Amino acid sequence: MLPKLKNFWVVMPVYNEEEALPLVLDEWIPKFREHFGTNYTFCILNDGSKDGTQKMLDAYALKYEEIRAVHKQNSGHGQSCIEGYKLALKNNAEWIFQIDSDGQCVPKFFDELVEKVEPAEVAYGFRKTRGDGLQRFLVSRFVSLFVFGATGVWVKDANVPYRLMSMNSLSPILEKIPKDFHLCNILVSTYQKKTHGIEWVNIHFRDRQGGSASVKTVSFVKHGIHLFRQLSTYYKSLYK
């Protein structure tokens, strides 16, 4: 068990993931229990799913006492993460680990991530290899260039959903992120890189384990100019 990670929360948004959710929960919960027993919170935010996710999630919440299921209207992945972070803050969380619900995040790298924190306060996975195709690999590399152009901050995997963060590194900006900002985790990563630095662990990112991605590659490219402008504007506002 890891006494240094006190008041530990996992934040995981989920949208239409009834196929992948059983795998994700059944492989990640034993990993967390190795470290924390049941003395942690697994906060799962159901972002207005239209399939059987809600029913399945409620059943798992009965099976695993650490699960805290939040059913909410759809606001998108990034805003759901922010809502989860704020809920963790209200409940005195000191550490947050954020993952996605599609089965691409592999538990075996979690231990290496934990080794990076204290005295460091932020550790991310770097998707060195990906099982979801060359196109996605290239997009993740493009995002780093995109972010650097908009903010002047180099984050080598700015939108990775495999991040362990102290609340100290996160809480100062939670109320500053606008509700109309789409890629919130990119904004968070640029702030944390500039203020705290980020420790990195090489990870493999599996192909998704069911369903289809809610954010399409084409959609990201199509709206790239708008997102660039948003990031440029809101990044500056974090330091006012």
C-alpha positions as CSV (number, residue, x, y, z in Angstrom):
1,M,0.0,0.0,0.0
2,L,1.1,3.6,-0.7
3,P,0.6,5.9,2.3
4,K,2.2,8.8,0.4
5,L,-0.8,9.0,-1.9
6,K,-3.4,10.1,0.6
7,N,-7.1,10.8,-0.1
8,F,-6.7,9.3,-3.6
9,W,-9.4,9.7,-6.3
10,V,-9.7,8.2,-9.7
11,V,-11.6,10.4,-12.2
12,M,-13.0,8.6,-15.3
13,P,-15.5,10.1,-17.7
14,V,-17.6,7.5,-19.6
15,Y,-19.8,7.9,-22.7
16,N,-21.5,4.9,-24.4
17,E,-18.9,2.4,-23.2
18,E,-21.0,-0.6,-22.2
19,E,-18.7,-2.9,-24.2
20,A,-15.5,-1.7,-22.6
21,L,-16.6,-0.8,-19.1
22,P,-16.5,-4.3,-17.6
23,L,-12.9,-4.9,-18.7
24,V,-11.8,-1.5,-17.5
25,L,-13.3,-1.9,-14.0
26,D,-12.4,-5.5,-13.5
27,E,-8.7,-4.9,-14.4
28,W,-8.2,-1.5,-12.8
29,I,-9.9,-2.0,-9.5
30,P,-7.7,-4.9,-8.4
31,K,-4.7,-2.7,-9.3
32,F,-5.9,0.1,-7.1
33,R,-6.7,-2.2,-4.3
34,E,-3.1,-3.5,-4.3
35,H,-2.1,0.0,-3.2
36,F,-5.1,1.4,-1.3
37,G,-7.4,-1.5,-0.3
38,T,-10.9,0.1,-0.6
39,N,-9.7,3.4,0.9
40,Y,-10.0,5.5,-2.2
41,T,-12.7,6.8,-4.5
42,F,-13.3,5.7,-8.1
43,C,-15.4,8.5,-9.5
44,I,-17.0,7.6,-12.8
45,L,-18.9,10.4,-14.6
46,N,-21.5,9.0,-17.0
47,D,-21.7,11.8,-19.5
48,G,-25.2,11.3,-20.8
49,S,-24.7,7.9,-22.3
50,K,-27.5,6.6,-24.5
51,D,-26.6,2.9,-24.4
52,G,-26.6,0.5,-21.4
53,T,-23.7,2.3,-19.6
54,Q,-25.9,3.7,-16.8
55,K,-27.4,0.4,-15.8
56,M,-24.1,-1.3,-16.0
57,L,-22.4,1.3,-13.9
58,D,-25.0,1.2,-11.2
59,A,-24.6,-2.6,-11.0
60,Y,-20.8,-2.2,-10.6
61,A,-21.3,0.4,-7.9
62,L,-23.1,-2.2,-5.9
63,K,-20.3,-4.7,-6.6
64,Y,-17.4,-2.3,-5.7
65,E,-17.9,0.0,-2.7
66,E,-15.2,2.5,-3.9
67,I,-17.2,3.4,-7.0
68,R,-18.9,6.7,-7.0
69,A,-21.2,6.9,-10.0
70,V,-22.3,10.4,-11.2
71,H,-24.9,10.5,-13.9
72,K,-24.9,13.8,-15.7
73,Q,-26.1,15.6,-18.9
74,N,-23.7,15.4,-21.8
75,S,-21.0,18.1,-21.7
76,G,-18.1,16.4,-23.4
77,H,-15.0,14.5,-22.2
78,G,-12.9,17.5,-21.0
79,Q,-15.7,19.3,-19.1
80,S,-16.6,16.0,-17.5
81,C,-13.0,15.6,-16.3
82,I,-13.2,19.1,-14.8
83,E,-16.4,18.3,-13.0
84,G,-14.8,15.2,-11.5
85,Y,-11.7,17.2,-10.4
86,K,-14.0,19.8,-8.7
87,L,-16.0,17.0,-7.0
88,A,-12.7,15.5,-5.7
89,L,-11.6,18.9,-4.4
90,K,-14.8,19.3,-2.5
91,N,-14.2,15.9,-0.9
92,N,-10.7,16.8,0.2
93,A,-8.8,14.7,-2.4
94,E,-5.1,15.2,-2.3
95,W,-4.2,13.1,-5.4
96,I,-6.1,12.5,-8.6
97,F,-5.5,9.9,-11.3
98,Q,-7.4,10.4,-14.6
99,I,-7.9,7.6,-17.1
100,D,-10.4,6.9,-20.0
101,S,-13.1,4.3,-20.1
102,D,-12.4,2.7,-23.5
103,G,-9.9,0.2,-22.3
104,Q,-6.8,1.8,-23.9
105,C,-5.2,2.6,-20.6
106,V,-3.1,-0.3,-19.3
107,P,-2.9,-0.8,-15.5
108,K,0.6,-2.3,-15.5
109,F,2.2,1.2,-16.0
110,F,0.5,2.7,-12.9
111,D,3.2,1.6,-10.5
112,E,5.9,3.4,-12.5
113,L,3.8,6.5,-12.5
114,V,3.5,6.4,-8.7
115,E,7.3,6.1,-8.4
116,K,7.6,9.5,-10.1
117,V,5.5,11.5,-7.6
118,E,6.7,13.0,-4.4
119,P,8.6,15.2,-4.5
120,A,7.2,15.6,-8.0
121,E,3.5,16.5,-8.1
122,V,2.6,15.6,-11.6
123,A,3.3,12.5,-13.6
124,Y,1.9,11.6,-17.0
125,G,2.1,8.6,-19.3
126,F,3.7,9.2,-22.7
127,R,2.1,7.1,-25.4
128,K,5.3,5.9,-26.9
129,T,3.5,3.1,-28.8
130,R,-0.2,2.9,-29.8
131,G,-2.4,0.0,-30.9
132,D,-5.1,2.2,-32.4
133,G,-3.4,3.0,-35.7
134,L,-0.8,5.3,-37.2
135,Q,-3.4,8.1,-37.7
136,R,-4.0,8.4,-34.0
137,F,-0.3,8.3,-33.3
138,L,0.4,11.1,-35.7
139,V,-2.5,13.2,-34.3
140,S,-1.0,12.9,-30.8
141,R,2.3,14.1,-32.1
142,F,0.6,16.9,-34.0
143,V,-1.2,18.0,-30.8
144,S,2.2,18.7,-29.1
145,L,3.2,21.0,-32.0
146,F,-0.2,22.6,-32.0
147,V,0.0,23.3,-28.2
148,F,3.5,24.7,-28.5
149,G,2.4,27.1,-31.3
150,A,-0.6,28.3,-29.2
151,T,1.1,28.6,-25.8
152,G,4.9,28.4,-26.2
153,V,4.9,25.4,-23.8
154,W,6.2,22.1,-25.0
155,V,4.2,19.1,-23.6
156,K,5.1,15.9,-25.4
157,D,1.7,14.2,-24.9
158,A,-0.6,17.1,-24.0
159,N,-3.9,15.2,-24.2
160,V,-2.9,11.9,-22.7
161,P,-5.6,10.4,-20.5
162,Y,-3.1,8.8,-18.1
163,R,-2.1,11.4,-15.5
164,L,-1.4,11.4,-11.8
165,M,-1.7,14.9,-10.2
166,S,-1.6,16.4,-6.8
167,M,-4.5,18.6,-6.0
168,N,-2.1,21.4,-5.3
169,S,-1.1,21.3,-9.0
170,L,-4.7,21.4,-10.2
171,S,-6.9,23.4,-7.9
172,P,-5.7,26.9,-8.8
173,I,-7.1,26.7,-12.3
174,L,-10.3,24.7,-11.9
175,E,-12.5,27.8,-11.7
176,K,-10.6,29.5,-14.5
177,I,-11.4,27.0,-17.2
178,P,-14.4,28.3,-19.2
179,K,-17.4,26.0,-19.7
180,D,-17.2,26.3,-23.5
181,F,-13.6,25.1,-23.6
182,H,-13.5,21.7,-25.3
183,L,-10.0,20.2,-24.8
184,C,-9.7,21.0,-21.1
185,N,-7.0,18.5,-20.4
186,I,-4.7,20.2,-22.9
187,L,-5.2,23.4,-21.0
188,V,-4.5,21.6,-17.7
189,S,-1.3,20.0,-19.1
190,T,0.2,23.3,-20.3
191,Y,-0.5,24.9,-16.9
192,Q,1.0,22.0,-15.0
193,K,4.1,21.9,-17.2
194,K,4.8,25.6,-16.7
195,T,4.1,25.7,-13.0
196,H,5.1,22.3,-11.6
197,G,6.8,20.4,-14.4
198,I,5.7,16.9,-15.6
199,E,7.5,13.6,-15.0
200,W,6.9,11.1,-17.8
201,V,6.5,7.3,-18.0
202,N,6.5,5.5,-21.3
203,I,3.3,3.6,-21.8
204,H,1.6,1.5,-24.5
205,F,-1.8,2.7,-25.5
206,R,-4.0,-0.2,-26.6
207,D,-6.6,-0.2,-29.2
208,R,-10.0,0.7,-27.7
209,Q,-11.8,-2.4,-26.3
210,G,-15.2,-1.8,-27.8
211,G,-17.5,0.9,-29.2
212,S,-16.2,3.9,-31.2
213,A,-14.3,7.0,-30.3
214,S,-16.6,10.0,-29.4
215,V,-13.9,12.4,-30.7
216,K,-13.1,11.7,-34.3
217,T,-9.7,12.6,-35.9
218,V,-11.5,14.4,-38.7
219,S,-13.4,16.5,-36.1
220,F,-10.2,17.6,-34.4
221,V,-8.6,18.7,-37.7
222,K,-11.8,20.4,-38.9
223,H,-12.0,22.5,-35.7
224,G,-8.3,23.0,-35.3
225,I,-8.2,26.7,-36.0
226,H,-11.0,27.4,-33.5
227,L,-9.3,25.3,-30.9
228,F,-5.9,27.0,-31.5
229,R,-7.5,30.4,-30.9
230,Q,-9.3,29.2,-27.7
231,L,-6.1,27.7,-26.4
232,S,-4.1,30.9,-27.1
233,T,-6.7,33.1,-25.4
234,Y,-7.5,30.9,-22.3
235,Y,-3.9,29.9,-21.6
236,K,-3.0,33.5,-21.0
237,S,-6.1,34.0,-18.7
238,L,-4.8,31.3,-16.3
239,Y,-2.1,33.6,-15.0
240,K,-4.2,36.7,-14.4
